[in-house]
Amino acid sequence: MTQQEIELQARLAAIEYMMANVYRLIYQMVDASQKDVFEGHDATIESLRTQSLARGSDPAVLDVASDEVLQNVRHYLSGIETMLGMVRQPKD
């Protein structure tokens, strides 16, 4: 990794952390229950599965890009849940 790439990764991580804190504060301000948070996050993931946020002409590239977006949003939402002290129970 180059120095510039490291700096960009650090900047992105800082933005993600600050945005997660904003979500945490909002959830706490509206007194959102764990059920509400999980249902909202699950709806977000499901919505992403049905749409393509990536643009381009190569379907294979679009699939990979869409999957990357989905995985990163899932990771981001998980971080918010962790900040709130919420733990998901394993599904049967």
C-alpha positions, -999 to +999 in steps of 0.1 A: +000+000+000+012+035-008+012+063+017-017+079-001-037+047+000-031+044+037-042+079+043-074+074+022-082+042+041-077+060+074-099+089+063-127+064+052-124+046+085-128+079+104-158+089+084-174+055+089-167+057+127-182+092+129-213+082+109-218+052+131-217+075+162-244+097+146-266+067+141-259+055+176-269+089+190-301+090+169-311+055+180-306+065+216-324+098+212-355+081+198-352+053+223-351+027+196-355-009+208-330-036+198-359-051+178-364-018+159-327-015+152-323-050+139-355-048+118-343-016+103-309-029+095-324-061+081-346-041+058-317-021+046-298-052+037-328-067+020-333-035+000-297-036-012-301-072-024-328-061-048-310-031-064-278-025-081-259+005-068-229-001-091-230+013-127-213-002-157-217-025-186-201-057-175-226-078-155-198-097-138-182-065-126-216-052-115-222-084-095-189-081-077-194-044-070-229-049-057-217-077-034-189-055-021-214-027-013-236-052+005-208-067+025-195-032+035-230-020+045-235-052+065-202-046+083-211-009+089-245-018+104-229-045+126-205-018+139-235+004+149-251-026+167-218-032+185-216+005+196-252+002+210-242-030+229-266-051+209-258-087+201-277-107+175-287-143+184-276-169+159-304-180+136-315-216+137 
